[in-house]
Amino acid sequence: MPTPSSVAVCGPASWNHLIVLDHLPEPVPHMQFARRSWQTIGGTSAGKALHLAGLGVNVRLCTPLGTDDDGQRVRGALTAAGVAVDSFSSEQTERHVNLMTEHGQRVSLYVATPSTPSEHDLSVATAAVAAADVAVVDLSELGALLLQRVDGSTPVWVDLHDYDGSSDFHEPFLRAATTVFMSDDSTKDPWELMRSCLARGPRLAVCTRGAQGAIALDASGNRYQIAAVPADVVDTNGAGDAFMAGFLASSLHGKTVQDSLKAAVMQARIAIGSEHLHPLLAEALPAP
């Protein structure tokens, strides 16, 4: 029996307070009543790790966490959900308050941010990347510092999120990647955005388009696309992370780009149907 593929995911995990409103607040003093609110795990790297674990992938998450109550909640729930966690020492755990609407609009308020990773932490993350079949390096201070150390022997997948094609911060992530993901939120021409990304080194670019589904472009110029699938939307947080995890897990099984797009949209459907990044958290998190 072949050895299961392993993935190292390096980047943020957080504790989030999610608040759903009728509309996002206007910049004037006023009062609103929340439709609903809850607390749960957040962070783009946590989301990817949870979905990879749910798909049976051997995944290790490298992320900064504090020894505070938030960090203990995050660490315990991720471990209970099947994610191996290398938690790096931080003065505080990353924490967000997300103001959202039922239509998917969102404002994320960063209440607490993690400490800069130590040299020891970076060495641990570098070793995790070297030992993995694929590394997911997310946009973060940890990711930026880690990319200065990796030697390129492990394929690097990067989620560029709402990349506009010109951000200096994204550039080292883009140039280190073999595969990149992004949304079309900041572009009018996603095909051109993907083409410009591939010109800097990656072999495959994938772009999510919300209700329009997703598209992909490889270095040979081949185009791929898939329609979105109907879903009962509970919470859109983490949909892109689930999409990327579904695509990656499918690729690790040798599937084609088109088949992996299909797996990705089905995995995103799982995320948006839950109040958590993954339904696994409903059981892994302690009762409020």
Helices and strands as residue ranges (DSSP letters): E 6-10, E 14-21, E 36-42, H 44-54, E 58-65, H 69-80, E 84-89, E 95-101, E 106-112, H 119-131, E 134-137, H 141-147, E 156-159, H 171-176, E 179-183, H 190-198, E 204-208, G 210-212, E 214-218, E 223-226, H 239-252, H 257-272, H 280-284
